Amino acid sequence: MRRIDCIEPFRVMQLLERAKELESTGRKIIHMEIGEPDFPTPRSVIEAAKAHLDNGDQFYTPSTGAPELQQALSQWYQDEYGVAVDSKRILITPGTSGAFSLIYAVLLEAGESVLLSDPGYPCQRNFIRLAGGNPVNVPVGPENRYHLSDSLVQQRWQAETRAAVVINPGNPTGTLINPDELKRIASACRERDGYLISDEIYHGLTYGTRPPCALQFDDNAIVVNGFSKRWAMTGWRIGWIIVPEALIDACRRVMQNIFIAAPTLSQHAAITALKERAAVESMRLAYDERRQFLLRELPKLGFEIVVEPQGAFYIYANVEKLTDDSRTFCWKLLEEKGVAITPGEDFGTYQSDRHVRFSYATGMDELKEGIRRLSTL
Ligand SMILES: Cc1ncc(COP(=O)(O)O)c(C=O)c1O
């Protein structure tokens, strides 16, 4: 099969298209399918961007990023996690998606593989395939809070494996990995001359426990993060990746060629975002209120939440009591009740027909209406 034929569509987009079609006929649809903050970007960030444009700087930055942003992020790691990271190791990318296409291009030779959790963030598999690699989906369940474990990594690691990916908090599950387990996975990867890749895009959106950064355990870990979620900046397309010193040169060469540099305007706005505390905290509190509401209401309707999510804005629910085919179930909910949620099949194949994902990146009134409609199932 040709490489491009292995790239799967993001199925939730098909659901979203149908939802929009229904809306165009005048129906009100409750959106709990999309993982995009419903809040506007903080005002201070928008003002900083306007001022930057007025200063007339529309030029490329260095490929690895504006040095001011790299330094601000280096300070951020010191303040947030107490880890010293040389700013040269922090590479600025067009979204974390840019970081993933970069790192797999650098790490993978044809046929090499990467361990991923199933369920997991679906685009990962396709980034790896595009780089000529093989994604290895490792089934995970409530016993590991839906994360890879040290023993799974050890069992599944092969001669051609280059890395294991942990998304913490997880998408689609919102669960946090046990910090000791993360530490052990980091060691297991290092002992095998491979890398732990830690996707920390939902850091800062946690409710109760603050997860550690993988760099607190292993200076060799590759950390990916971005401004899309915590700072509500999806459309600004800005993220970063922290790589070990030995990979900087290879990354720089790839960056120079494939995207030249991340958007200048967004990089400068991001420096202000790092200083914005109040707006970010009020979004976090609003998400937590919504999370608690759904955690109370969904089980009453037969959606079983086996592991309580402590982060991101997702709830992964078991729907065995309601259906044995979550895809048909979700399409029916959309058509008959006007409620959009994502079927498990978007996140992998392991028990996917028994699961759905709710996103609470949508207002409280909408969520209440969604629950009202679901209660008439
Ligand atoms: C786990 C995870 N990683 C990465 C991304 C990509 O984010 P972006 O490219 O906007 O930074 C997403 C988006 O939903 C995500 O859920």
PDBQT file of the ligand as one rigid body, heavy atoms in Angstrom, charges set to zero:
ROOT
HETATM    1  C1  LIG A 401      -3.013  15.458  22.640  1.00  0.00    +0.000 C 
HETATM    2  C2  LIG A 401      -2.926  16.499  21.580  1.00  0.00    +0.000 A 
HETATM    3  N1  LIG A 401      -1.728  16.804  21.068  1.00  0.00    +0.000 NA
HETATM    4  C3  LIG A 401      -1.604  17.732  20.089  1.00  0.00    +0.000 A 
HETATM    5  C4  LIG A 401      -2.705  18.396  19.589  1.00  0.00    +0.000 A 
HETATM    6  C5  LIG A 401      -2.511  19.399  18.471  1.00  0.00    +0.000 C 
HETATM    7  O1  LIG A 401      -2.584  20.712  18.884  1.00  0.00    +0.000 OA
HETATM    8  P1  LIG A 401      -1.988  21.969  18.112  1.00  0.00    +0.000 P 
HETATM    9  O2  LIG A 401      -1.392  21.512  16.830  1.00  0.00    +0.000 OA
HETATM   10  O3  LIG A 401      -3.121  22.917  17.938  1.00  0.00    +0.000 OA
HETATM   11  O4  LIG A 401      -0.934  22.529  19.023  1.00  0.00    +0.000 OA
HETATM   12  C6  LIG A 401      -3.980  18.109  20.097  1.00  0.00    +0.000 A 
HETATM   13  C7  LIG A 401      -5.186  18.776  19.552  1.00  0.00    +0.000 C 
HETATM   14  O5  LIG A 401      -6.313  18.401  19.805  1.00  0.00    +0.000 OA
HETATM   15  C8  LIG A 401      -4.085  17.138  21.131  1.00  0.00    +0.000 A 
HETATM   16  O6  LIG A 401      -5.268  16.809  21.669  1.00  0.00    +0.000 OA
ENDROOT
TORSDOF 0
